């Protein structure tokens, strides 16, 4: 089964996009209960890192492992098969650990979840575990309200896909979160149309442009996208980011600083502008690619693999739907993940933290991930899950394609200003594709605006 909530931009897990608050508006919450914002286990100092060396306290691993303990989990696993799947895994965990009780506390979407988590921390009633995207994780870490997971995890992250491993860390080098669900971006395509045009699935972005231009005639425009903008991180904007990274320079550096007007980003923007001028790319709002693909007026749609069921619905059996990893660029493969990670709040007791880590480790295990992925359609975070779900992958080969992409995928920018600065890129993309703005000038403007966003959030 697949999730019923239509994935939007990066917020592919749960109901809808988060309206992100870039500063932690909780008076006096740093150091409130738990281990606070000081102690041993200092982070790795980075010149531009928004975290300081005191942001990684040493968690207290005390507490009995056999005494009864209750932990709470604020989450947003509410759409479609997500809720019953999480409940099933939680029940299995409790059966295997009869001394631990897990209280699931769902929120309808990420925006509500973030508000609930912040309010609970401010009231000194934080949950044991919370779900959050990377930017919120960064803000929580900066404010000292969550624990780093280094000493809990040890070498456990080595069992995860490489892209997932990297996504768990912030710019100080510490592991601050743990995975449960991921999705990546793929190129869905009409197999019949591609074959009729005598074309192959493009392996590089140059091949993609050639194919897109070749089929864009007789009422067909190869691909349609939503460029995004204020309050909207769309698949079109993420495509721009992937292109820039495939050209050699990601739009954010390793410390989360925007570098929107790099030569690689300008090349990426120019690439999209050229497709538009050639009549091979159109813009719209919402899901124009899916609509055009379903109407057989488009060949490709580049969106999250979490939208597979919607693409199938759009195809309606009129043609065979294909799915492939994104093409490569001069610097190799680049892709982006969606799906919030899990954190442990500092206000929890040592016994609760120990129990929370057991639960997190259980959720990311091969057996749990095989069940989760086969039930929800999200990608398993460990390659060890795939051999346990051969029945599912035989019927859904796109899952193997998506899982392999996790090796070279990156998550949302792990900085408090992430979403706000990405809106600037969406504005620039819309100005270029819809108003004919010069790519370099549009990106220069976006870079200046992003610099102000970073300063406001710092």
N, C-alpha and C positions, 0 to 999 in steps of 0.2 A: 504494500500500500504506500501511497505518497501523501505528504501533508496537504491539507485542504486550503491552508492560507497561502495566497499567492506571494512568492518571494519578491521583495522589493529591494533593488540595489544590494548592498551588503547585508541588509537585515533579513537574510533568507531563513533564519530559524525563528519561528514564532509568528506573530501576527503582522507587525508593520514596523516602519522606521522609527528610530529613537529620536526624540527632540532633545539633543544632548546639552547638558549644562556643563561648561568647561571648567568651572571651579567648584570645589566641594563646599557647598553652602551649609556647613554644619559647624556651628560655633563651638569651639573648644573640643572638637572630637579627636584631634590628634593626641594620642596617648591616653584616650579615655578607655580605661579598662584594658585587660589583656596585657600584651607586651608593649603597647604604645609605640612611640616613634623613635626609640633609642635603644641601645644595647649593642651586643657583639654582632659578629657576622656582617661587617660593613660591606656595602656594595662596591662595585668596580667603578672608580671615578672616571667620568668621561667629560671632556671639555664642554660639550654642549648639552649634556644630559640634564633634564629638568629634575631628576632625582638627585638627592645628596647622599653622601656616604652613611648618613644616619637613617636612611630610609629602609634599611633591611635589618630589623631586630632579630635576635636569636629566639626562635620559638621555644616555649617550654614544653617538653615532651613528657612531663610527669603525668600522674593519674593512673588509676587502675585500668587494666585492659579487660578485666572480667566483671567489674561492678556494672550494674545497669546504668546506661547513659542515653539521654535523648538528644538528638541533634535536629536542627531545623534547616530547611533548604528553600530559599526564595528563588523561584524559577519562573520561566514563561513557556513551559512545554505544554501548551494548551490546544494547539491546532490539530485537527484530524487525528491521526494515529499517535501523535506525540504523547498525549496525556496517558492513555492506557499503557503504552510501551514503557514510560517512565515508572508508572505504578507497578507494572509487572517486575521490572528490574529491581525496584526498591523492595518489593515483597521477597524476591529471591535473596537479596542481600540480608534482610532481616532474618530470614530462615537460616541462613548460613552463619549469622552473627546474632543469636537470640538475646544477647545483652544490649544490643543497640536498636533504638527506635528512631526512625527518620520521619520527621513531620514535613511533608511537602506543602509549600505555601505559594501557590501559583498566582501570577499576575497576567492580565490579558495581552500585554505587549511590553516591549522593552522600555518605552517611555515611562509607563506606570511602574514597571519593575524597578527602574533606577530611582524613581521618587520614593518608592516604598523602602528600598534599601537605605537611602540617605536619611530618611526620616527615622528609621529604626536605629541607625547608628547614632544619630543626634539625640535620641531618647535613651541611649545606653541600653537598647534592647535589640542589638544587632542579631541577625540570624547566625547560625554557625557557618553556613555555606551560602554563597550568592552566585548568580549567573550574571555575566557582564561582558560587553564588548571591550576591546583592547583600550580604547580611549578612557573609558570609565575605570578600568582596572588601573591604568596609569594614575588617574586622579586619586583613587583610593590608596594606592601605594604611596604617592607623594604626601598624602595627608596622614599616613601612618595607621590606617584603620583595618588593613589586612596584613596577614603574615606572608613572608616569602616561603616558598615551598621547597627550597633547595635541600634542607636537611631531611624532609619527609621523603622526597622523590628519589634521592640518590641517583642511581643510574637507570631508573624506571623509564625516563623519557627516551632512552635509546631504542625502545621497542616501537616508538611512534614514527610516522612518516617524518622525513627531514623538515618539510615545511611546517608541520605541526609543532615539532620540537622548537623551532625558532620562534614561533608565534607565542610561546608561553613566557618568553623573556621580555623584560623591558630594557631600556638603554643602559642601566647599571649592571647588566649582565646576570641578574638574578632571575630565577623562575618564580613568577608571582601568580600564575594561574594554571589550570589543568583542563584538558579538553573532554568533550563528550560528543559534540556534533560538528561536522564540517560539510561544506559543499564548495564546489569550485565552478569556474566559468568554462563553458564549452561552446563549440560552434555546432548548433543544430542545423540540419540541412535537409533539403528535399532530394532523396537519392535518385528518384526518377528524373527530375529536372536536370540534375548534375550529369547523369548518364546521357540524357538526350542531347545535352550540349557538348558531349564528347570531352568532358572535364573530369579531373580526378580531385579527391579531397585535398585541398591545399595544405602543404606541410610548412610553408613559409609565408610570411606576410606579403612578400612580393608575388608569390603564386596566388594568394588570396585576392590581391588587387587585380591581377590579370584575369582570373576566373570571374570575379564580380563584374568587371567591365564587359567581358565576353557575353554574359547572360542578360545584361541589362538592356533589353530591347523588347519591342512588341508588348509593352505594358508591364514588363517585369523590371523592378528595381531590386538589385541583389540583396540589399540589407537595409533595414530601417531601424533607427535607434531613438531613444529619448536622451538628449544630451545632459539633462539634469539642470541644476541651478540652486537658488536659495532654498534651503530646507529639503533638498532632494539629491541624494547620492544615487545616481541611476547606473544601469548597466552600460550606457553609453560613456559616462564619465570614467567608469572603471576600465572600459576598453582603452580609453586614452592612456590611463595609468599603465596598463599592461604593455601597450605599444612602446611607451617611453622606456620601461624597464628592459624590454626586449631589444631596444636600441642601445642599451648600455648604461642608462642612468635612471634609477627609480625617482619618482616625483618627491619622495621623502628620503632623507639620508638616514643612516643607522641610528641617529639620535632623535628622529622624528621631525627634523627641520625641513621645511618645504624648499624644493629646488625646482620650481615650476617652469622656469624659463631656460632650462639647460638646453644644450644643442639636441639632446635626445628627445626632449619633450617637444621642442619646436618641430623636429622631424616627424614626430608622431602626429602632431596637430596638422601639419601640412599634408601628411598621408591621408587623413580623414577628409580634409578640405578638397584634395584632389579627387577622391572618390565621389564627393558630392558634385563637384564640377563636371565629372564624367557621367553623371546621371546614374551612378551605381550605388548611391547612398541617399536615403531620405530621412527626415526627422519627424517626430511626433511626440505625443505624451503617453505615458503609461507603458503599454506593451505593443508598440507599433510593429516590431519585428515578428512577434507571434501572430498578429493579425494578418500581416502580409504573407507570411509563410503559409498559414492555413488557407488563405485565399489563392495560393499558388501565384501570387504576385511578387514573391520574394524567394530567394534561394536559401539565404542564411538567416539565423538569429543567434546572436551572441548574448547568452544570459546564464544565470546560475543553473547548474544541473538539477537543483531542487525544483525547477519548473518543468521537469520532464513530463509530468502528467498533463500539464496545461498545453505543452507542445503537441503531445499525442492527441489531446482533445481537439486542438486546432486542426491537426491533420485529418482527423475524422475518418481514417481509413482510405482517403482518396489518393494517398501516396505513401511510400515507405520513408519513415523518419530516420535520419542518421544522426549520430552524435560523435564528435571527435574533439580531442584536445585542441587548445588554441595553437595556431601556427607559431613558428619560431621567428626570431629576428636576428640581426647580426650578432647580438650578444647571447643568443640562445633562447631557451624557453622561459616564459613568464606567465604566471597565473595568480589569481587571488582567491582566498578562502573567505567564506562567510561562516557564521556560527559563533555564538558567544561562548566564552570559557567559564570556568568555575573558580571561585576564590574562597579562602577561609578567613573569616573575620577575626580580628585580634581580641575582641571582647569575649570570645568563647573561652571556656575553661580548658585546662590542659587535657582533661579526659575527653571533652567534646572535640577538641582539635585532633586528637589521636583517632577517634572514631570517624571523624570527617575524612581524614586521609584514607582510611580503610575503604570508605564508601567511594571516594573519588577514584581510587585505584581499581575498585571493582567495576565501576562504570566504564573505565577505559580498557578493561581486560579484553582479550580476543573473543571470549565467549559472549560477553555482554555486548561488544561492538557488533558481532555477527548478528545477534538478535536485533539490536537497535537499527542497524542499517537495513536489514531485510524487511523490518516492519515499517520503518518510517521513510525509507528512500534516501536518507542522508548517508554520507560517505563514511566508512569506518576510519578511525584515526590511527589504526595500526594495521600493517600489512598482514599480521598474523591472523586477522579475522577472515580474510578472503578464502583460505582453504576450508573454512567452516561454513561457508555460504555458497557452495558451488551450485546447489539447486537454484538459488535466486539468481546468481550471475549467469547461469546458462540461459535463463529467460530474459535477463536484463544485462546484456554485455556492456552497456554504457557505464555500469557501475565500476567495472575494471578500468575503463578509460578515465573515469573521474578519480578513482583511487590513485592511479599512477601519477596523476597531475599533482597530488599532494606532495610529491617529492620536491617539486620546484615551485610551489605556491607560497605566497606571503599572505599574512592576515591584514586586517585593518591597521592603519598607522597607530602604534602604541604610544600615543601622546594625547594629553587632555584637549588639545586644539584640533584634533583630527578631523571631525566632521565639519566644523566651521570652515576650515581651510579647503576642504574638498568641495564645498559649495562654490568657492571661488573658481575652481577648475571647471565646474559645470557651467558657470556663467560664461567663462571664456570660451568653452566649447560651443555653447549656444550662440554666442556672438559671431564666432567664425562660421558655423554651419548655417545659421539662419539669417545673419545680417551681413555676411561677407567680410567680416573684420580680418585684418592681417594676423596670421597665427602668432608671429613673434610679438607684436604689439599687444595682442590679447593676453598672452602669457606673461608679459612684463607687468601688465596691470594686475593680473591674478597674483603674481609674486609679491607685489607691493601690498595688496590687500591681505594676503596670507601672513606677511610679516607683522602687520598690525594685529591680526587675530592671535598670533603667537604671543606677542607682547601683552595683549589684554588677558591672556590665559595664564601667563607666567607668574 
